[in-house]
Amino acid sequence: MSPLQNPLLISLSVVLLFFPNPTPAQKASSETTLVSVSPSEETQALLSWISNLETHQLFFPNPTIPPCNFPAITCNGKGSITSIKLASSSVRGNLHSLNFTSFPNLMHLDLNNNSIYGPIPSDLFALSELTFLDLSSNRLSGRIPAGLGSIKSLAVLRLSGNDLIGWIPISLSELMDLEILLLDQNQISGGIPAEIGNLKKLKQLRSPKDTNHCIKSLYFTPKHMSHGSLFSSR
């Protein structure tokens, strides 16, 4: 599909055309509404990423509404994107053309069950407000980046069902608000770092269970949790 035939690109382009930079009076008026209509860096970042995707099934039927009103996107009162939910959207492509630094208020990112490939980009570590990250059931490759440990607000991290390799980074033990950590169905080596036992809010942990060299991870239990409550079977 060419960019000119892509319905989502057309929708976002129309938004940018009909919602130019506001005048001071328009800015004052928009402060009383929940949705900002001015074109933003966030909109441009989404537009650029979508134009680089190989395939997707994203469709927003009304091209006259701002991006914040799209079903897959949620914004705060100032019109800044806080949630992107594109699970099971037949998205095929990588994440390197998505400029994560353009989403300073993003709290929820769900790209589960698509065909996203390649490594997890380092730009993602700039999402300091992110609490929910689901990249499971894709085709991500490479190592689990240690930089994920810098997103201190993370409560849910789902990376299951990819082609990730290497060791579980010790830096994940710095995510003190983490409640769910899903790493199963990857090619991860070794056991779970003992430091993860310090995560007092951790309620659910799935780790690789299908190879002998990961067997000791089956018997790892944080001090504050019982063995049965830590691991959930699929």
N, C-alpha and C positions, 0 to 999 in steps of 0.2 A: 504494500500500500504506500503510495507516495504521500509526502506531507500535505499536498493539496487535497487528497482524498480522505485524510484522517479526520474523523468527526470531532475528536477531542481537541486536536490542534486548531481546527476551525473555530470551535467554541471558545477556546482561550484567546485566540487572535481577535475574535469579535469583542470579547471583554476588554482587551487592551485598546481596541479602536474606539469603543463607545464610553470608556471610563478613563479619560485623560487625567493628567495631574490636576488636582482640584485647586481652585482659587482659595485665598484665605477665608472668604465667606463660606465656601463649600466645606472647608476643613472644620470650621466652627460648627456647621450644621451636622456634619458626619459624626461629631463627638457624642451626639445624643443617640446615635443608632448603634446596633450591635455589630454591624458588618461594615468594614471599610471598603469603599468602591475604588480607591486609587490603585493603579497598577503598582505592584510591589516587586521587590527583589525575589520574594518567594514565588510569585507567579511566573516570573521569568525563568527561575531555576526549574520549576516543574515543566514548563513549556520546552525548555532545552532538553531535559531528560527524556520526555515523551517522544520528542522528535528523533531521538537516537535509539529508541527501542525497536527491536526487530518485529515483534508482534505484541498485541494486547487486545483486550476486549473492554476497554474503558469507553463509556459513552455517557455523556451528560446531555439530555435532550433539549434543554433550554439554553441557547447560547447567549441570552441577554442577562443572565444572573451572574453575580460575582463568583469567583472560584470558591469562596468560603461557603457558598450555598450548595456546592456539589455534594452529592451523597457520600462520597468517599473522603471528604475533607471537613474537619471541624476547626473553627477559629475561636479566639478569645474575643472579648468585648472591643478590642482595638483593631480587629480584623487580621490579626496575625495567626498563622496556621499553628494549631496545637496537636492535631491528629491527622494521620494519613492511613487509611485502611484500604489496602488493595489486595487483600487475600483472594486467592482463586480467581484472578483476573486475566489468566493466560498471558501474563507479562513475560516476555523473553528478551533478555539483554543483560547488561551488567549495571553496577551501581556507580561506576567511576564517572559517568557523565552527570550524576546528580550531585549538585553542589550543596552538601549538608550544612555548610557554614551559613547558608542563606535562611536557615530555619532556627533562629535562636530560641524560640518558644515551643519547639516541637516536644511533646511529651509522650506521644503514642505513635509507633511506626509498625504496621502490620503488613508484611509482604509474603506471608505464608502461602505455600502451595502454588508456586509459580515456576518459571524456568529461568531464574536469575543465576548467572554463572560468574566465575571469576572470584578473586579474593575479596575479602571484606575491606573496603577502602578506609584509609586513615582519617579522611574528612569526617567520618561518622563520629569520631571521638569528640568533635566540637559540640555535640548535642548535649549540653550540660544539664538541660531540664528533662531529658528523656527518662521515663520511668518504665516504659514497656517497649521491648524490641523483639519482634518475632520474624526471623528469617528462615524458619524451618521449612522442610520439604521443598528445597530448591536444588541447585547444582553448584553451590558455592565451593570453592576449592582453596588450597593453601592452608596456612596455620590459623588457629584462633589467635587473633592479635592481642598482645598484652595490653594495648591501648584501651581495650574495652573496660579495663579496671579503672580508667580515669573518669568514666561516666558514673559518678558517685550516687546519682539519684535512681539508678536502675533497680527496679523491684522484680521485673520479669525479663529473663533472657532465654530465648528459645532458638537453638541452633540445630535441632535434630534433623536427621534425614538429608544431610548434605555430603560432600566429599572432602570434609576438612581432615587434615592430618596433623601430626606432631603431638606435642604434649599440651595438657591443660595448663594455661599460664597461672602462676601463683598470684598474679595481680588481681585475679577475680576474687581473691579473698579480701580485697579492699572495698568490695561492694557491700557495705554494712547494712543496706536496706534491701538486699536481694532476698526474695522469697521463693522464686522458682528459677531453677537452672536446669535446662534440658540440653544434653549434649549427645544423646544416644544416636545410633545409626549413622555414625561417621567412621573414619579410619584413624581415630585418635589413639595414640600409644600411651602406655604407662598407666599409673593409677591417679587417683584424685589427690591433689596436694593437701597435706595435713592441715595447712593454714585455713582451708575452707571450713574446717570445723569450728572456726571462730565466728562464723556467720550465724548469729543468734536468731535472725528472722527467717532463715531458710526453712521452708516447709516441704519442698519437693525437689528431688535431684534425680535425674536420669543420666547415667553414664554408659559408655560402651560396655557391653556384656558378652559379645559374641566371639572374642578372641582370648586365647590363653594368657597373653601378656597383659591383659587388663583385669585378670581375675581378682587381684587384690583390691580393686576399686569396689567390688561387690561387698566387701566386708568393712568398708570405711563407714563409720558412723560418727557424726558430730556429737560432742559430749552432751548437748542439751536435747538430743533427739533419740527416739528409739529406732532400731533398725527397720521395723516395719513401716514407720511413718515417713522414713527418708526416701525409700525407693518405691516407685510405682511401676507396675508391669503394664506392658502394652497389650 
